[in-house]
Amino acid sequence: MKILGGRWPWVVLVLVLALALGFGSVPRSPTLTLTQRVDQIASGVRCPSCSGLSASESSASTAVAIRDYIRQQLERGQTPAQIDDYLVSRYGSGILLKPASTGVVGLVWFIPMVAGLVAAAGLTAIFWRRRSRAGGLSSEEDARLVDAALAARKGET
């Protein structure tokens, strides 16, 4: 049975890989306590008075104030995005340890993925073209050698 010209195992492999990547990239949302949620948000915020520490790692007064602010806002029902937006408006975009993935900065995340897909498509096209130009895997001379070897083998048995 020749489904897709004998390439069906590759199609199945690509589908399984796509499904695995899809399920693997879905974030899991376990139930976190308020303290865990504060630490999670504070770990993405740079301490304004420390060098290279997040607000969750630092014991500086500004980091403590940021953690207190985050706790208060979570108790009021604010989302992490709303809290981040306030901190950015007060301290600037450098306060966040994780860069935004929108706008021009989003291209840093998007361009390598597109380049990888283009490279894979290009290699596939090159290999496809070479295989179709060759007209198969063997030449007529190779086919004659195989036929001769098979005939000699039949004569031995």
C-alpha positions as CSV (number, residue, x, y, z in Angstrom):
1,M,0.0,0.0,0.0
2,K,1.6,3.2,-1.2
3,I,0.1,6.1,0.7
4,L,1.8,9.4,-0.1
5,G,4.3,7.6,-2.2
6,G,5.7,5.6,0.7
7,R,6.3,8.6,2.8
8,W,3.5,8.1,5.2
9,P,5.8,7.2,8.1
10,W,7.4,10.6,7.8
11,V,4.0,12.3,7.8
12,V,3.0,10.4,10.9
13,L,6.3,11.3,12.6
14,V,5.7,15.0,11.8
15,L,2.1,14.9,13.1
16,V,3.2,13.2,16.3
17,L,6.0,15.7,16.7
18,A,3.6,18.6,16.1
19,L,1.1,17.2,18.7
20,A,3.9,16.7,21.2
21,L,5.1,20.2,20.8
22,G,1.6,21.5,21.0
23,F,0.8,19.7,24.2
24,G,4.2,20.4,25.7
25,S,3.9,24.2,25.1
26,V,0.6,24.5,26.9
27,P,1.4,26.0,30.4
28,R,0.1,24.1,33.3
29,S,-1.7,26.2,35.9
30,P,-1.4,24.5,39.3
31,T,-3.2,26.2,42.2
32,L,-0.6,28.4,43.9
33,T,-0.8,30.1,47.3
34,L,-0.7,33.8,47.6
35,T,2.9,33.8,48.7
36,Q,3.9,31.5,45.8
37,R,2.1,33.9,43.3
38,V,3.9,36.9,44.9
39,D,7.2,35.1,44.5
40,Q,6.4,34.1,41.0
41,I,5.7,37.6,39.9
42,A,8.5,39.2,41.9
43,S,11.0,36.7,40.3
44,G,10.3,38.4,37.0
45,V,10.8,41.9,38.4
46,R,14.3,43.5,38.8
47,C,15.2,44.9,42.1
48,P,15.6,48.7,41.5
49,S,18.3,49.2,44.0
50,C,20.3,45.9,43.5
51,S,22.5,44.8,40.7
52,G,21.4,41.6,39.0
53,L,18.9,40.4,41.6
54,S,15.1,40.0,41.2
55,A,12.7,41.5,43.7
56,S,12.0,38.0,45.1
57,E,15.8,37.3,45.8
58,S,16.7,40.7,47.3
59,S,16.2,41.8,50.9
60,A,16.6,45.5,50.0
61,S,13.8,47.9,51.2
62,T,12.7,48.6,47.6
63,A,12.4,44.9,46.8
64,V,10.4,44.4,50.0
65,A,8.2,47.3,49.0
66,I,7.6,45.8,45.5
67,R,6.7,42.4,47.0
68,D,4.3,44.1,49.4
69,Y,2.8,46.0,46.5
70,I,2.4,42.8,44.5
71,R,0.7,41.1,47.5
72,Q,-1.7,44.0,47.9
73,Q,-2.6,44.1,44.3
74,L,-3.2,40.3,44.1
75,E,-5.4,40.5,47.1
76,R,-7.4,43.2,45.3
77,G,-7.8,40.9,42.3
78,Q,-5.3,42.5,39.9
79,T,-3.7,40.2,37.3
80,P,0.0,39.7,36.9
81,A,-0.1,41.7,33.7
82,Q,-1.7,44.7,35.4
83,I,0.9,44.6,38.1
84,D,3.7,44.4,35.6
85,D,2.1,47.3,33.7
86,Y,2.1,49.5,36.8
87,L,5.7,48.7,37.7
88,V,6.8,49.5,34.1
89,S,4.9,52.8,34.2
90,R,6.6,53.6,37.5
91,Y,10.2,52.3,36.9
92,G,10.4,51.9,33.2
93,S,10.6,48.7,31.0
94,G,14.0,47.8,32.5
95,I,12.2,46.7,35.7
96,L,11.1,43.5,34.0
97,L,13.6,40.7,33.8
98,K,11.7,39.0,31.0
99,P,11.6,41.1,27.8
100,A,8.3,41.8,26.2
101,S,7.5,39.5,23.3
102,T,5.5,42.0,21.3
103,G,6.5,44.7,18.8
104,V,10.1,44.9,17.6
105,V,11.3,42.8,20.5
106,G,8.9,40.1,19.4
107,L,11.0,39.7,16.2
108,V,13.9,38.4,18.3
109,W,11.7,35.4,19.2
110,F,10.0,35.1,15.8
111,I,12.8,35.4,13.3
112,P,14.8,32.4,14.4
113,M,11.8,30.2,14.2
114,V,11.0,31.4,10.7
115,A,14.6,31.0,9.6
116,G,14.6,27.4,10.9
117,L,11.4,26.6,9.0
118,V,12.8,28.2,5.8
119,A,16.1,26.3,6.1
120,A,14.2,23.0,6.6
121,A,12.0,23.7,3.6
122,G,15.0,24.7,1.5
123,L,16.9,21.5,2.4
124,T,13.8,19.4,1.7
125,A,13.4,21.1,-1.7
126,I,17.1,20.5,-2.6
127,F,17.0,16.8,-1.6
128,W,13.7,16.3,-3.5
129,R,15.1,17.9,-6.6
130,R,18.3,15.8,-6.5
131,R,16.4,12.6,-6.1
132,S,14.0,13.4,-8.9
133,R,16.8,14.4,-11.2
134,A,18.7,11.2,-10.5
135,G,15.6,9.3,-11.6
136,G,15.9,6.9,-8.7
137,L,18.6,5.6,-6.5
138,S,20.5,3.4,-9.0
139,S,21.7,3.7,-12.6
140,E,21.1,1.2,-15.4
141,E,24.6,-0.1,-14.9
142,D,23.9,-0.8,-11.2
143,A,20.7,-2.5,-12.2
144,R,22.6,-4.8,-14.6
145,L,25.2,-5.7,-12.0
146,V,22.4,-6.6,-9.5
147,D,20.6,-8.7,-12.1
148,A,23.9,-10.5,-13.0
149,A,24.6,-11.2,-9.3
150,L,21.1,-12.5,-8.8
151,A,21.4,-14.7,-11.8
152,A,24.8,-16.1,-10.7
153,R,23.3,-16.7,-7.2
154,K,20.4,-18.7,-8.7
155,G,22.9,-20.7,-10.7
156,E,24.8,-21.6,-7.5
157,T,21.7,-23.0,-5.7
